[in-house]
Amino acid sequence: MAIGSALSVGLLGLKAFIIQIQAFISPGLPYFSVIGLPDTSLSESRERVKSACQASGFRWPETRVTVNLSPASMPKRGSSHDLAIAASVLSASGAIPHDCLAETIVLGEVNLDGTVLPIHGLLPILLHARERGVRCLIVPQANEGEAALVDGPEVICVRHVGELIELMGGRARYAPPDGTVASESAHAAPFTPPAMGDMSEVVGQRMTKWALKVAAAGGHHLLMTGPPGSGKTMLASRMPGIMCPLNSAEQLEVASIRSLCGVLPGYGISDVPPFEAPHHTSSTAALVGGGSGLATPGAITRAHRGVLFMDEAPEFSSRTLQTLREPLESGYVALSRSKGSTYYPARFQLVMAANPCPCGFSYGTGERCTCRQKDRVRYFSRLSGPILDRIDIQVEVPPVERIGGSGDGEAVETSRDMRRSVVVARMTARERFAREGWSCNAQASGEWLHAHTSTKALELVNRALESRRLSLRGADRAMRLAWTLADLSGRTSPGCEEMNQGIMLRTRVT
């Protein structure tokens, strides 16, 4: 009896777990099986591994080979375990020393000719390995740039299964790879910050820019309603430029999600908040995550710590919009599928844009509007009450009536100026909420708000509740807005003016 072993790492969402892979070579008719809840792509590794080992000069056993993936009760998926499976078989057959991989994690997909291909999700795996105290990892050469992002464990990069055999003290016969790997991620360009426009480029819309600054300072969700061409999309696309830079922990969170999605090489580690703008025809699975077996991340997870922009929001299906309700409150999304539940972070700022009606011209006197009344009602009613109640700021974006000329008068605030104000306001909020563990006003609890807001300001909120201008949830959100406005103005707590402005920002859209 010959048993060889190797270690790999599996992912359930962003949660990693160690997989022990054992290969057992036993007498019997030639057969190769992989057990331990593998998915389809992992089951197909049998042919890839067998061919890759033979391409490295290894004579495949003409007998029964069984590979077990432990823990057997956890579902495993993906081709990133190919190299570890190959290593376990090589160890069992004696091609490499039996205990050479005892404390080494092996990761990589193999091709039929033995080349090792890059994998997705390496960054969260490296972070988990560092937490577990793993001393060494063997990863694909094409993932070298991603592996360099994490300090701690020793990382060895290989391009071919034959290199692994020689690295472990065995003998291999193979043609060295020519350095080209059939993968876009292997040759991704170095990260450069995406071209992001400046707020000063948006003509007019002083009040909307102010509302965006308030949203960025307090972490508030926002809805802009206005006719076509008024600048809603331009304003939303520039919002990451006025938000607080991501700290080190947040950068790793965002990078781990991008690594899992396979797009990290195009971004690298950056302090710029992510920006996701799904099309209004996107399915529910594309927005929140989905897929068979175990769910994969959706747009709301890719927008974690950044902005999710939904242009033409009423054109999204009602079912898709309703799926946002829980993530907006909890900051994560739980997706249950046939092989288990997956949890993904989804703490994003929602920015919606909508026309006032299907044709877009139901504003002012409405003389240009060609929609019937029932069409207008049906169009905007897709944004249901529960969704609107979760959006802190609701503003109208009027059409621009004048550009250029000497009559503009007012100084134009740049994104850098707005970002400076936002950073100061965020720092004030962090210091105030240091004991509670909150980072912005949008996370403050209703209990804290009721206890620390002045009686005069609370009276304004109670009047709005009595007149049904606000729901109880809306009242808490109006108070959070008032605290953000106080932070921006340099006040220690909101007064009646800030509370009135907070209520106004909540109730602009009816």
C-alpha positions in Angstrom: 0.0 0.0 0.0 1.4 3.5 -1.0 -0.3 6.7 0.2 1.0 10.2 -0.8 -0.3 13.5 0.5 -0.4 17.2 -0.3 -2.2 20.3 1.0 -4.4 22.7 -0.9 -6.9 25.4 0.1 -10.5 25.7 -0.8 -12.8 28.7 -0.8 -16.4 29.1 0.3 -17.0 32.7 -0.7 -14.0 34.5 0.8 -13.7 32.0 3.6 -10.7 29.7 3.1 -10.1 26.2 4.5 -7.3 23.7 4.3 -7.8 20.6 2.2 -5.7 17.5 2.8 -5.3 15.5 -0.4 -4.3 11.9 -0.2 -3.5 9.6 -3.1 -3.8 5.8 -2.6 -2.2 3.5 -5.2 -3.6 -0.1 -4.8 -3.7 -3.3 -6.9 -6.5 -3.5 -9.4 -7.5 -2.7 -12.9 -6.3 0.8 -14.1 -8.7 3.4 -12.8 -8.3 6.9 -11.5 -11.0 8.4 -9.2 -11.3 11.6 -7.1 -13.6 11.5 -4.1 -14.6 14.0 -1.4 -17.4 16.1 -3.0 -15.6 17.5 -6.1 -17.5 19.6 -8.6 -17.5 18.9 -12.3 -14.3 20.9 -13.1 -12.5 19.2 -10.2 -13.7 15.8 -11.3 -12.3 16.5 -14.7 -8.9 17.0 -13.2 -8.3 13.3 -13.5 -7.5 13.6 -17.2 -5.5 16.8 -16.8 -3.4 15.5 -14.0 -2.7 12.1 -15.7 -1.6 13.8 -19.0 0.4 16.5 -17.2 2.3 13.9 -15.1 3.1 11.8 -18.2 4.3 15.0 -20.0 6.8 15.4 -17.2 8.4 12.1 -17.8 6.4 10.3 -15.0 5.1 6.8 -15.8 1.5 6.7 -14.6 0.7 3.6 -12.5 -1.0 0.8 -14.5 -3.2 0.1 -11.4 -5.9 1.7 -9.3 -5.4 5.3 -8.1 -7.8 6.9 -5.6 -7.5 10.5 -4.5 -9.5 11.7 -1.4 -10.2 15.3 -0.6 -10.5 15.9 3.1 -12.7 17.1 4.9 -15.0 15.0 2.8 -18.1 16.8 4.0 -17.1 20.1 2.5 -17.8 20.8 -1.2 -14.7 21.5 -3.3 -14.7 23.2 -6.6 -12.5 24.6 -9.3 -9.3 23.5 -11.0 -6.9 25.2 -8.5 -6.3 21.8 -6.8 -4.9 20.1 -9.9 -1.2 20.6 -9.0 -1.8 19.3 -5.4 -3.5 16.2 -6.7 -0.6 15.6 -9.1 1.8 16.1 -6.2 0.0 13.6 -4.0 0.1 10.9 -6.8 3.8 11.6 -7.4 4.4 11.2 -3.6 2.5 8.0 -3.5 4.4 6.5 -6.4 7.8 7.5 -5.0 8.6 10.0 -7.8 9.2 12.6 -5.0 10.0 12.0 -1.4 7.0 11.0 0.7 7.1 13.8 3.3 8.5 16.6 1.2 5.1 18.5 1.1 4.1 18.0 4.7 3.9 21.7 5.6 3.5 23.1 2.1 0.4 24.3 0.3 0.3 23.5 -3.4 -2.0 25.5 -5.8 -2.4 25.6 -9.5 -4.3 24.4 -12.5 -2.4 22.1 -14.9 -2.6 21.8 -18.7 -2.4 18.6 -20.6 1.2 19.4 -21.6 2.2 19.9 -17.9 2.2 23.7 -17.8 0.8 25.3 -14.7 -1.9 27.8 -15.3 -2.9 30.7 -13.0 -5.8 30.5 -10.5 -8.4 32.9 -9.1 -8.7 33.7 -5.5 -5.1 33.5 -4.5 -5.0 36.6 -2.4 -7.6 35.4 0.2 -5.8 32.0 0.2 -2.5 33.7 1.0 -4.1 35.8 3.8 -5.6 32.6 5.3 -2.2 30.8 5.1 -0.5 33.7 6.9 -3.1 33.5 9.7 -2.6 29.8 10.0 1.2 30.1 10.1 1.8 28.2 6.9 5.5 28.5 6.1 5.6 27.7 2.3 3.3 27.8 -0.7 3.9 26.6 -4.3 1.8 28.7 -6.8 1.7 29.2 -10.6 4.4 31.5 -12.0 1.6 33.6 -13.6 0.3 34.5 -10.1 3.7 35.8 -9.0 2.6 39.4 -9.0 -0.5 38.6 -6.8 1.6 36.5 -4.5 4.0 39.4 -3.9 1.1 41.5 -2.4 1.2 39.5 0.9 4.2 39.4 3.2 4.8 36.3 5.4 4.9 32.8 4.0 7.6 31.8 1.5 6.1 31.6 -2.0 7.7 29.4 -4.7 6.4 29.9 -8.3 6.5 27.1 -10.8 5.6 26.9 -14.5 5.5 23.2 -15.1 4.8 20.0 -13.2 8.3 18.9 -14.0 9.6 21.9 -12.1 7.7 20.8 -9.1 9.2 17.3 -9.3 12.7 18.7 -9.6 12.0 21.1 -6.8 11.1 18.3 -4.5 14.2 16.3 -5.4 12.8 14.0 -8.1 13.8 13.6 -11.7 11.7 14.8 -14.6 11.9 14.9 -18.4 10.0 17.7 -20.0 10.2 20.5 -22.4 10.6 23.8 -20.5 7.8 26.2 -21.1 8.6 29.1 -23.4 7.3 31.6 -20.9 4.0 32.2 -22.5 0.8 31.1 -20.7 -2.6 31.1 -22.3 -4.1 33.4 -19.8 -5.0 37.1 -19.9 -4.3 37.5 -16.2 -0.7 36.3 -16.7 0.1 39.3 -18.8 -2.2 42.0 -17.3 -0.9 45.5 -17.4 0.4 47.1 -14.2 -2.2 48.9 -12.3 -2.8 52.5 -13.1 -5.7 54.4 -11.5 -8.7 54.5 -13.9 -9.4 57.8 -15.6 -11.8 59.5 -13.3 -13.4 62.8 -14.2 -13.5 65.8 -11.9 -16.6 67.3 -10.3 -15.6 70.7 -11.8 -16.2 69.3 -15.2 -20.0 69.0 -14.5 -21.8 72.1 -15.5 -24.0 73.6 -12.9 -25.8 71.3 -10.4 -24.4 73.0 -7.3 -27.1 71.5 -5.0 -26.7 68.0 -6.4 -22.9 68.2 -5.9 -23.5 69.3 -2.4 -25.8 66.3 -1.9 -23.1 64.0 -3.2 -20.6 65.4 -0.8 -23.0 64.8 2.1 -23.5 61.2 0.9 -19.7 60.6 0.7 -19.1 62.2 4.1 -21.7 60.1 5.9 -21.8 56.9 3.8 -25.4 57.6 2.8 -27.3 56.1 -0.2 -28.6 58.5 -2.8 -31.3 58.8 -5.5 -31.1 61.4 -8.3 -34.2 62.2 -10.3 -34.1 64.4 -13.3 -34.5 64.7 -17.1 -32.1 63.2 -19.6 -28.9 65.1 -20.1 -28.9 66.8 -16.7 -25.7 65.2 -15.6 -26.8 62.4 -13.3 -24.4 59.8 -14.8 -21.5 62.2 -14.9 -22.1 63.1 -11.2 -22.3 59.4 -10.1 -19.2 58.3 -12.0 -17.2 61.0 -10.2 -18.3 60.0 -6.7 -15.3 57.7 -6.0 -13.1 60.7 -6.5 -14.6 62.5 -3.5 -14.8 59.5 -1.2 -12.3 58.7 1.6 -9.4 56.6 0.4 -9.5 53.0 1.5 -7.4 52.1 4.5 -5.0 49.0 4.4 -7.6 46.5 5.7 -10.2 47.8 3.2 -7.8 47.6 0.3 -7.1 43.9 1.1 -10.9 43.3 1.3 -11.5 44.8 -2.1 -8.4 43.1 -3.6 -9.5 39.7 -2.2 -12.9 40.1 -3.9 -11.2 41.1 -7.2 -8.9 38.1 -6.9 -11.8 35.7 -6.4 -13.4 37.3 -9.6 -10.1 37.0 -11.5 -9.7 40.7 -12.2 -7.1 41.7 -9.6 -4.2 41.9 -12.0 -5.9 44.8 -13.8 -6.4 46.7 -10.6 -3.7 45.8 -8.0 -3.9 47.2 -4.5 -5.5 50.6 -4.7 -7.0 53.0 -2.2 -9.6 54.2 -4.8 -13.1 52.9 -3.8 -14.6 50.5 -6.4 -17.3 51.6 -8.8 -19.8 49.2 -10.3 -22.5 50.2 -12.8 -24.6 47.1 -13.8 -26.8 47.5 -16.8 -30.6 47.7 -16.2 -31.1 44.4 -18.0 -28.8 42.6 -15.4 -30.4 39.6 -13.8 -30.8 39.1 -10.1 -27.9 36.6 -10.0 -25.7 39.1 -11.8 -26.5 41.8 -9.2 -26.4 39.9 -5.9 -24.5 36.7 -7.0 -25.5 33.3 -8.1 -24.6 30.1 -10.0 -25.1 26.4 -9.4 -23.6 24.5 -6.6 -22.0 27.4 -4.7 -22.8 31.0 -5.6 -20.2 33.4 -7.1 -20.0 37.1 -6.3 -22.3 39.6 -7.9 -22.1 43.4 -8.6 -23.0 44.3 -5.0 -20.0 42.4 -3.7 -17.7 43.8 -6.3 -18.9 47.2 -5.1 -18.0 46.5 -1.5 -16.4 49.6 0.1 -17.3 51.6 -2.9 -20.3 52.7 -5.1 -23.0 50.7 -6.8 -24.5 52.9 -9.4 -27.9 51.9 -10.9 -28.6 54.1 -13.9 -32.2 54.1 -15.1 -33.1 52.5 -11.8 -36.9 52.0 -12.6 -35.9 50.0 -15.7 -34.5 47.2 -13.4 -36.9 44.4 -12.7 -38.9 44.8 -9.5 -37.6 41.4 -8.2 -34.0 42.5 -8.8 -34.6 45.8 -6.9 -36.2 44.0 -4.0 -33.1 41.8 -3.5 -31.2 45.0 -2.4 -33.3 45.4 0.7 -31.4 43.0 3.0 -27.8 43.9 1.9 -28.6 47.6 2.3 -29.4 46.9 6.0 -26.9 44.2 6.9 -23.9 44.9 4.7 -23.6 41.4 3.4 -25.4 38.9 1.2 -26.2 35.3 2.1 -26.7 33.0 -0.9 -28.0 29.5 -0.4 -27.5 26.9 -3.1 -27.7 23.1 -3.4 -24.2 22.6 -2.1 -24.2 25.1 0.7 -24.5 28.7 1.8 -22.0 31.4 0.8 -21.6 34.8 2.5 -20.2 37.7 0.7 -19.5 41.3 2.0 -21.7 43.9 0.4 -21.2 47.2 2.3 -21.6 49.6 -0.6 -23.1 53.0 -1.2 -26.1 52.8 -3.5 -26.4 55.6 -6.0 -29.5 55.5 -8.2 -30.5 57.7 -11.1 -34.0 57.9 -12.6 -35.9 59.9 -15.1 -39.2 61.4 -13.9 -41.2 59.4 -16.4 -40.6 57.0 -19.3 -40.0 59.8 -21.8 -38.0 61.8 -19.3 -39.7 65.2 -19.7 -42.2 65.2 -16.9 -40.6 68.1 -15.1 -41.4 71.8 -14.6 -44.7 72.4 -16.5 -44.5 69.0 -18.2 -45.5 70.4 -21.5 -43.0 68.3 -23.4 -44.0 65.0 -21.7 -45.8 62.5 -24.0 -46.5 59.9 -21.3 -50.0 59.0 -20.0 -50.6 59.5 -16.3 -50.8 55.8 -15.6 -47.5 55.2 -17.5 -45.8 57.8 -15.2 -47.2 56.2 -12.1 -46.3 52.6 -13.2 -42.8 53.7 -14.2 -41.7 55.3 -10.9 -43.7 52.8 -8.8 -41.1 50.2 -9.5 -39.0 51.9 -6.9 -41.1 50.6 -4.1 -41.7 52.2 -0.7 -39.4 49.8 1.2 -36.5 50.6 -1.3 -37.0 54.4 -1.2 -37.2 54.3 2.6 -33.7 52.8 2.7 -32.2 55.6 0.5 -31.1 58.4 2.7 -30.8 61.3 0.2 -33.4 61.9 -2.5 -32.7 64.9 -4.8 -34.0 66.3 -8.0 -31.5 67.2 -10.7 -32.9 70.1 -12.8 -32.0 70.7 -16.4 -29.1 73.0 -17.0 -30.3 76.3 -18.5 -27.0 78.1 -19.0 -23.4 77.3 -19.7 -20.3 79.6 -19.7 -20.5 83.4 -19.7 -19.6 85.8 -17.0 -22.9 85.3 -15.1 -21.8 82.1 -13.4 -20.0 84.0 -10.7 -19.7 81.1 -8.2 -16.3 79.3 -7.7 -16.4 75.8 -8.9 -15.5 73.2 -6.3 -13.1 70.4 -7.6 -13.2 66.8 -6.6 -10.0 67.3 -4.5 -11.7 70.2 -2.5 -14.7 68.0 -1.9 -12.7 65.0 -0.9 -10.7 67.1 1.6 -14.0 68.1 3.3 -15.3 64.6 3.2 -12.1 63.2 4.8 -12.3 65.8 7.7 -16.0 64.9 8.3 -15.2 61.1 8.3 -12.4 61.6 10.8 -14.7 63.5 13.1 -17.3 60.7 12.9 -14.6 58.0 13.5 -13.4 59.8 16.6 -17.0 60.2 17.9 -17.9 56.5 17.3 -14.5 55.1 18.4 -16.1 53.2 21.3 -19.0 51.9 19.2 -16.8 50.6 16.3 -18.7 52.6 13.6 -16.8 54.4 10.9 -19.5 56.8 9.6 -22.8 58.3 10.5 -24.8 55.9 8.3 -23.9 53.1 10.7 -25.1 54.8 13.9 -27.9 53.1 15.7 -31.2 54.7 16.3 -30.7 54.3 20.1 -27.5 56.3 20.0 -29.1 59.0 17.8 -32.1 59.4 20.1 -29.8 59.7 23.1 -27.4 62.3 21.6 -29.5 64.5 19.4 -30.8 67.7 21.0 -34.4 68.0 22.1 -35.2 70.9 19.7 -33.8 68.9 16.8 -35.8 65.8 17.8 -39.0 67.9 18.0 -38.6 68.6 14.2 -38.3 64.9 13.6 -41.4 64.1 15.7 -43.4 66.7 13.7 -42.3 65.0 10.4 -43.4 61.6 11.9 -46.8 63.0 13.0 -47.4 64.4 9.5 -46.2 61.2 8.0 -43.5 62.9 6.0 -41.2 60.3 7.5 -41.4 56.7 8.6 -39.6 55.6 11.8 -36.7 54.3 9.6 -36.7 57.5 7.7 -36.6 59.5 10.9 -33.4 57.7 11.9 -31.9 58.3 8.5 -32.8 62.0 8.6 -31.0 62.2 12.0 -27.9 60.5 10.5 -27.9 63.1 7.7 -28.2 65.9 10.3 -25.1 64.6 12.1 -23.2 64.4 8.7 -24.2 68.0 8.0 -22.9 69.0 11.4 -19.6 67.3 10.7 -19.2 69.1 7.4 -20.0 72.5 9.0 -17.6 71.8 11.9 -20.3 71.6 14.6 -20.2 69.1 17.5 -23.9 68.2 17.1 -26.7 69.0 14.8 -29.1 71.9 15.4 -32.4 72.8 14.0 -30.9 74.0 10.7 -29.1 70.7 10.1 -32.1 68.7 11.0 -34.3 70.6 8.6 -31.8 70.1 5.9 -31.7 66.3 6.7 -35.5 66.0 6.5 -35.5 68.0 3.3 -32.9 65.7 1.7 -35.1 62.7 2.8 -38.4 64.0 1.4 -37.5 65.7 -1.8 -38.9 62.9 -4.0 -42.6 62.2 -3.5 
